[in-house]
Amino acid sequence: MDGIRASESGPILSLSEVTLGYGERTVQRRLTFEVRRGSVFAIMGGSGSGKSTLLRSMIGLLEPMSGTVTFANENYWLAGSRERAEMGRRFGVLFQSGALWSSLSVGENVALPMQMFTNMSESAIRRLVELKLELVEMEEAIDLLPAQLSGGMIKRAGLARALALDPDVLFLDEPSSGLDPVTSRRLDDLILDLREATGATFVLVSHDLLSLFTVADDGVFLDGPAATAIARGSPAQLRDTSEDLRVRAFMRREQPKSAPHLDEEK
């Protein structure tokens, strides 16, 4: 992989025989895959296939019904609460809405994780906030409120906050949702630039096929009716060479008679 040293190419996240659900309802079962360090890994599938449920489990918000989630060779759910909290600080999350605090400025939003989880001085935090905002081309918006930002600026500010603690893994939930095509493409370029600059791993859920083909070099395809993963590979590989007709149809936005559900969107 470009920009990633060979010694860093092993898995940073692994799932083994993971089953997910709520109460008595199973959403996905027996998920087994690895996320390579430094990759951009896509969670793909049709509406209701469990993509958001899987993302919630990977960031530590939903304990699996069974199976193992491993982060950096540590079993996440067998670790103690303190160890899980420490692992969680190595995650950065960009939620679909951006999830900025409306009463705080952009700079204050980005500073919040540093204030909560470090002992840095306010002057050091300010310098780091400026650096994170510079990474996402938002340094001039440091004193603006979220209400003064466009949709694309909100996503970039949320990304700067996700980068606040120099995470090993960044999780992005529908990063291009609500953005116009030009802004979406700029965000794609930013993701690739950040991967190159930081060496971080990105895990994203997205329905934007052009975005997936642009940024993702690996991924897993979830099927709702089968309640499991039915394909693994980059979006381009799944589009061009998947042996599963449902997967190829979805990645090409076709609708074969055998799998009408794949035309739905989240």
C-alpha positions in Angstrom: 0.0 0.0 0.0 1.3 3.5 -0.9 2.5 5.4 2.2 2.3 2.4 4.5 5.5 0.6 5.6 5.5 -3.2 5.2 5.9 -3.7 8.9 2.6 -1.9 9.5 0.6 -3.9 7.0 -0.9 -6.4 9.5 -4.4 -6.3 10.8 -5.3 -3.7 13.4 -8.9 -5.0 13.9 -10.1 -8.5 13.6 -13.6 -10.1 14.0 -14.0 -13.8 14.5 -17.4 -15.6 14.3 -19.1 -12.4 15.5 -22.9 -12.4 15.8 -24.7 -9.1 16.4 -28.2 -8.3 17.3 -30.7 -6.7 19.7 -32.5 -8.7 22.3 -33.8 -11.8 20.6 -33.2 -10.4 17.0 -30.1 -11.4 15.2 -28.9 -8.8 12.6 -25.6 -10.4 11.4 -24.1 -13.7 12.3 -20.6 -15.3 12.1 -18.7 -12.3 10.8 -15.1 -13.1 10.3 -12.7 -10.6 8.7 -9.6 -8.5 9.3 -9.0 -4.8 8.8 -5.4 -4.2 7.6 -3.4 -1.4 9.3 -3.4 1.7 7.1 -6.2 0.5 4.8 -9.5 2.3 3.9 -12.0 -0.4 4.7 -15.6 -0.2 3.5 -18.7 -1.7 5.1 -21.1 -2.3 2.2 -24.5 -3.7 1.7 -28.2 -2.9 1.1 -30.7 -1.3 3.3 -31.2 -3.0 6.6 -28.3 -5.3 6.2 -26.7 -4.3 9.5 -23.9 -2.0 8.4 -24.6 0.6 11.2 -24.9 -2.2 13.7 -21.5 -3.6 12.7 -20.0 -0.1 12.9 -21.4 0.4 16.4 -19.9 -2.9 17.5 -16.5 -2.1 16.0 -16.3 1.2 17.9 -17.3 -0.4 21.2 -20.9 0.7 21.5 -22.5 -2.7 21.0 -21.3 -5.9 22.6 -21.6 -8.9 20.2 -24.0 -11.7 21.1 -21.0 -14.0 20.5 -17.6 -14.1 18.9 -14.4 -12.0 19.3 -13.5 -8.5 18.4 -9.7 -7.9 18.6 -8.0 -4.5 18.4 -4.2 -4.4 18.2 -4.1 -8.1 19.4 -6.2 -7.4 22.4 -9.7 -8.9 22.9 -11.8 -5.8 23.3 -14.8 -7.2 25.2 -12.7 -9.4 27.5 -10.6 -6.4 28.6 -11.5 -4.5 31.7 -13.3 -1.2 31.6 -10.1 0.8 32.0 -8.4 -1.1 29.2 -11.4 -0.7 26.9 -11.5 3.0 27.6 -7.8 3.3 26.7 -8.5 1.4 23.5 -11.4 3.6 22.7 -9.2 6.7 22.9 -7.3 5.2 20.0 -10.5 5.5 17.9 -11.8 8.6 16.2 -15.4 8.7 15.0 -17.1 11.0 12.4 -20.8 10.6 12.9 -23.2 11.1 9.9 -24.4 14.5 11.3 -21.0 15.7 12.3 -22.3 15.7 15.9 -20.7 19.1 16.8 -21.8 20.8 20.0 -23.9 23.8 18.7 -23.0 26.0 21.6 -19.2 25.6 21.1 -17.0 27.1 18.4 -15.3 24.8 15.9 -12.1 25.2 17.9 -13.8 24.4 21.2 -15.4 21.3 19.6 -12.0 20.0 18.4 -10.4 20.8 21.8 -12.9 18.9 23.8 -11.3 15.4 23.6 -7.9 16.9 24.5 -9.4 18.6 27.5 -11.2 15.5 28.6 -8.4 12.9 28.1 -5.1 14.7 28.3 -3.2 16.9 30.8 -2.0 19.4 28.2 -2.1 23.1 28.9 -4.6 25.3 27.2 -1.9 26.9 25.1 -0.7 23.5 23.9 -4.3 22.4 23.1 -4.8 25.6 21.1 -1.8 24.9 19.0 -2.9 21.3 18.4 -6.4 22.4 17.5 -5.0 24.8 14.9 -2.9 21.9 13.5 -5.9 19.6 13.3 -8.0 22.2 11.6 -5.2 23.0 9.2 -5.1 19.3 8.2 -8.7 19.5 7.1 -8.4 23.1 5.6 -10.6 24.6 8.3 -8.1 26.8 10.2 -10.0 30.0 9.4 -13.2 28.7 10.9 -11.7 28.1 14.4 -13.9 30.7 16.1 -17.1 30.0 14.1 -20.1 28.3 15.5 -21.5 25.1 13.8 -24.6 27.1 12.7 -22.3 29.3 10.5 -20.9 26.3 8.6 -21.9 24.6 5.4 -22.6 20.9 5.3 -19.1 20.1 4.0 -17.5 22.3 6.6 -19.4 20.5 9.3 -18.0 17.2 8.1 -14.5 18.5 8.0 -14.8 20.0 11.4 -16.1 16.7 12.7 -13.2 15.0 11.1 -10.7 17.4 12.8 -12.3 16.5 16.1 -12.0 12.8 15.3 -8.3 13.4 14.7 -7.9 15.2 18.0 -6.2 12.4 19.9 -4.1 11.0 16.9 -6.2 7.9 16.6 -5.0 4.6 15.1 -8.5 4.0 13.5 -11.0 6.5 12.2 -14.6 5.4 11.8 -16.7 7.4 9.3 -20.5 6.9 9.2 -21.8 8.0 5.7 -19.2 10.8 5.4 -20.6 12.0 2.1 -24.2 12.0 3.1 -26.0 15.3 2.4 -23.1 16.7 0.4 -23.1 17.9 -3.2 -21.0 15.9 -5.7 -18.1 18.4 -5.7 -17.9 18.7 -1.9 -18.1 14.9 -1.7 -15.2 14.5 -4.0 -13.2 17.0 -2.0 -13.9 15.0 1.1 -12.7 11.8 -0.7 -9.4 13.5 -1.5 -9.1 14.7 2.1 -9.6 11.1 3.4 -6.8 9.9 1.1 -4.5 12.8 2.1 -5.1 12.1 5.8 -4.4 8.4 5.4 -1.1 9.3 3.6 -0.2 11.9 6.2 -1.1 10.1 9.4 -0.9 6.4 8.5 -4.2 5.9 10.2 -6.7 3.2 9.3 -10.1 4.3 8.0 -13.3 2.2 8.4 -16.4 3.7 6.7 -20.0 3.0 5.9 -21.1 4.6 2.6 -23.8 4.3 -0.1 -21.9 6.6 -2.4 -20.4 4.1 -4.9 -18.2 6.7 -6.6 -16.7 7.6 -3.2 -16.2 3.9 -2.4 -14.4 3.2 -5.6 -12.2 6.3 -5.0 -11.1 5.7 -1.4 -11.6 2.1 -0.3 -9.0 -0.6 -0.9 -10.8 -3.3 1.0 -14.1 -4.1 2.5 -16.9 -6.5 3.4 -20.3 -6.9 1.9 -23.2 -7.6 4.2 -26.4 -9.3 3.1 -29.6 -8.7 5.0 -31.7 -11.8 4.1 -28.7 -14.1 4.6 -27.8 -12.1 7.8 -24.0 -12.6 7.1 -21.2 -11.3 5.0 -21.3 -12.8 1.5 -18.2 -11.1 -0.1 -14.9 -9.6 0.8 -12.6 -7.3 -1.2 -12.2 -3.8 -2.6 -15.3 -2.2 -4.1 -13.8 -2.4 -7.6 -13.0 -6.1 -7.1 -16.5 -6.8 -6.0 -18.0 -4.9 -8.9 -15.8 -6.6 -11.5 -15.0 -10.1 -10.2 -17.3 -11.2 -7.4 -18.8 -14.6 -8.0 -22.0 -13.6 -6.3 -24.4 -12.0 -8.8 -26.2 -10.1 -6.1 -22.9 -8.3 -5.1 -22.0 -7.5 -8.6 -25.5 -6.1 -9.3 -25.4 -3.9 -6.2 -22.0 -2.5 -7.0 -23.2 -1.8 -10.5 -26.6 -0.5 -9.3 -28.4 -3.1 -11.3 -31.4 -5.1 -10.0 -31.5 -8.8 -11.0 -34.8 -10.6 -10.5 -33.1 -13.0 -8.0 -32.2 -10.2 -5.6 -34.6 -7.2 -5.7 -33.7 -6.1 -2.2 -30.3 -5.0 -3.3 -31.7 -2.0 -5.0 -32.7 -0.4 -1.7 -30.7 2.2 0.0 -30.3 2.9 3.7 
